[in-house]
Amino acid sequence: MMENNNKKIICRMAMRALRYNRRRSILLFAAVALSSFMIFSVFTIGSTYYKMTRLQNIRMNGADFDAVMYGGSEEQLEKCKTDEDVRAVGLVGVAGYIEETEGDKTANLGTVWADETFWNEMMSPARTSVEGTYPQEKEEVMVTRKALKTCGLEDRQIGDSFRAVYVDGKGQKKDMEFRICGIWDGYGDKNVFYISKALYDTCGYEFSSVVSGRCHIDFAKTFLTEKEQQEFQEKMKLDKQQALIFTEGMAASIPIYFGMIGIVMITCFCAYLLIYNIMYLSVAGDVRYYGLLQTVGMTKKQISTLMKRQMMILGSAGTLAGVLLGVAVSIGFIPVILGSLGINADKIGGVQISMHPLVFLLTALVAGCTVWIGSRKPVRMAVQISPVEAARYRASYGKKSRKKTGKGKIIWRMAKEQFLKDRKKTTVILLSLAAGLSVFLCMVTIIESQGARTIVSNYMDMDLVLYNDTLKKEDSDKWEKLMDDRFLGEIRHNGGIKQANPLYFARIDVPWEPEFSDQWMREFYEMWMYESYDHVRESYRSGTLEDNLFCIVGIDEDEFDYLTETLNTKVNRKKFFSGKTCLLYQNGLDIAESDLKGKRVTCTGYGDPDNRRTFEIAGLTGENYYMAASQSRMTIIVSADTLKEFLPDDQITISRIAVRYEREYDRQAEKEMMELVGKSPYAKDFSSTSKIEEKEMVEEAQGNLTEIGICIALILAFIGILNYMNTVTGNLQNRRVEFAVMESMGMTQGQIRGMLIIEGLFFAAGSLCIAATLGTGITWLIFQAVNYRNVPFAVPTGPVLLMTAAILLICTLIPLFVWNSIAKKGSVIERMRQTK
């Protein structure tokens, strides 16, 4: 047969066929458009999700940096500034603290100096407002409303002055008059006064000291591998006291990136299944039509061109529509997110609307490839079949096989046979549903794990911790007993309080001895002190060392259980509570537990050498909660009863009380606790850490992060549902003659519906099993990749139960809906005579 050049005619036929089959064309167009929209949305929202995670980390850190180095010599700073991988270096210097103000005798608020890079560049994304200017004169300070409230100066404004006792780096107290030159608000540590360079230069600290210097480093690269991080650390040549810590975002950037890539890959696979299923079912239904075209003279090549032209028209139009819809949604959606976060993206460089060309290219490429792959098999089928075979063609839905009559109810047996009849199609449906369910499971697990309730965790997961701020004063004569057993009893008798655990505190002496205390003090001086231990060793040995502060704390059984769970060694409970053993707060010292365990430490009452007690060291803990005093050389942890037996009551005070409410995040219980504190004559000398306040801070920093993740999860779950819907629809349409035959043999429509429900349950159970096994495994891998906060892995029960119920309903209702539509299209005889 001679081939004619009739491309224009083929193009008109393609357009005419699309118009003639409007319903099918609309369905194909909608499938491509929806899939393109989903792909585009996942790329765009995924990118936004990543950027918002980074913004959250910036807010939690209070500035935009990737690593912080404690202390920094001139040589190290020069290396940082000249390193080609470093974009910027911001310096912050701790300059002492405000001990008291005219409004509060226990303010204990830090003072720091920040250079222009840190203040103007790194802190800018974490600030929401700035009034005034950064301090230039010695007496000027930049404050926050929270810091003013802490100091009892909440009524002060810019230009106002106040008097305060300032303690510098040498421990010298200065009664100074400060003037507020600016007020800022935003995220990070707001309980601090920013001071001028002029005051920092006179504070007595050197920036090279780890006590003062903070060198914040912003790398030019988005990601730094662990090897690159290690190489940078080695390049800095840190001394023993120094530490270089990478932020959570920088340390976890690569795992998060690959975790998001994994989610995108699963999404693309789901989108491919959606387009492929619709294309295959639609084109396969017209095989007879294409075969009959050969009888009127069309060549196989022309038929192939005709089919490809239809696919190209629908694919191009659908992809364009999906991308445009994605752009419209993104433009309308992202500004809402930014506005709700309370930031101005144009001014502070936050998350801005970014339509990267690569997103458009990837969307068009994935959709185009999917349309092409999805149409290849139907095209080959239509081209290769002969006109005679095409006239007799019926869409198949499984291989025919002869089997013996099985046992069991016939409806269940028929549903099972249908489920296993076409294994390929069944596998596609199961994978389609399982992929969507798995991604939904993955997203809700990550969202739940990174929620404020999960991230926020107080000591022993308590709701509130009350602190005695007078113990922060260097002069122990000014320490006050803010909390006593009577105060503790009032807390415990509150109906909203489930548990209250006091931490008892007292000052002691630890005489010099060569086996333990000499080793401990040498390590302490090397880590934290300016002067050499060799200079003070003889004074300590003779008992004449000034300010030789040692502390002892007493804990109850609840605290012991919590503490020992965090240790690497087992502590004998009976020996600890009988007063034979103790634990030590490690205080960041480079001492191995194995070097001290089993050694003995002797301590005496403060100023009472005759009152002596010796304990065997059972282990070390790094839990900061047990740091009894900031200037403590050593903190010994014993049981509360042991402490009370060792020292008189007038030497023991309660340093802090950890409180757990009957109901977590109980605002009424917290209000009553604050009212109790307010009744104390030392109300201003209390401070507290509240899990409710921390949760609110995290939620504010996260903004709409959770909502974004839920949108992603719902979109991806919807993909799997559409795949199931389209595949089942085509399958039931292909079986309509079979159903008509079964009805003619006496099978009722109720029995057919029951069989379809059972088939749907098989698909639901199969997809849930895959999601529960393989999906959970994938979820765990991705979870660990993005879990830079070390949150324990836990599958959220509520969303999983809702997901299970939803998939059971969907898998059973969709077949019934399609069957009811088929059953209305004529009598049994008419349906038996249908060929398409």
BELZI-V434266 format. One line per field, one symbol per residue. psi: psi as a letter, one per 20 degrees, with the letter a starting at -180 (. if undefined). burial: + if it has 9 or more other C-alpha atoms within 8 Angstrom, else -. A space follows every 50 residues. Layout:
psi=???
burial=???
This chain:
psi=pppqnlhhghghhggghhhgmgggggggghgggggggggggggghggggg hhgghghghhijrnrhqppprorhgghhgghiphipgqppppppkbrogq riipilglpqpqpprhggghghigiiqhqpparqphrhiqqprrhghhhh jkkiiqrpiqqqqqopoaijjpppoqpqpoiqprqcraoimqpprrhghh ijiiqphipihgpooppoqhqhqprhghgghgghhimqahhqqopqrhgg hjgghgghghhgghghghgghghggggggghghhijggghghhhijiprh hhggggghgghggggggggggggggggggghhgghgggghikqohhhjkb oqoonphhggggghgggghgggghigghghghhhqqhghhhjpppqkrqq qpqqprqrphggghgghhhignhghggggghgghgghghgggghggghhj rhhggpoapkkqhqppqoihiiqhoiijpqnhpahgghhhghiphiphqo oqoqqqqrqoqpqhhfhggghghghhgiqgqqhhhighghhijjpqlnoq qpqpqahghgggghhiqiqppogghgiijhrrqqphkjqmpqhhhhpirq ppqrqojmihnqppqppirqqjoihjnhqhjphpoppaqhhgghhgqqhi iprohqpppprhpqkohghhghghhghhiqikhijqrqpphghhghgghh hhckgghghhggghghhhghghggggghghghhhjhggggghhhjiprhg hgggghggghhggggghhgghhfgghggggghghhjmijlpqppppgghg gggggghggghhhghgggghhghikrrgghhhiqi.
burial=---------++-+++--+-----++--+++++++++++++++++++-++- ++++++++++++++++++++++---++-+++----+++++++++++++++ ++-++++++++++++-+++-++++++++-+---++--+++++++++++++ ++++---+---++++++++------+++++++++++++-+++++++++++ --+++-++++-++++++++----+----+---+----+--++-+-+++++ ++++++-+++-+++-+++-++++++++++++++++-++-+++++---+++ -++++++++++--++++++++++-+++--++--++-+++++-+++--+++ +-------++--++-+++-++++++-+++++++-+-+-+++-----+--- ----------++++++-++-+++--+-+++++++++++++++++++++++ ++-+++++---++++++++++-+-----+--+++---+--++----++-+ ++++++++++++---++++-+++++++----++--+--+++---+---++ ++++++--++-+++--+-------+++-++++++++---------++-++ +++++---+--+-++++++++----+++---+++++++++-+++--+--- -++++++++++----+--++--+---+-----+-+++-++++-+++-++- ++++++-+++-+++++++++++++++++++++-++++-+++++---+--- ++++++++++++++-+++-++---++-+++-++-++++--+----+---+ --++--++-+++++++-++--+-----+--++----
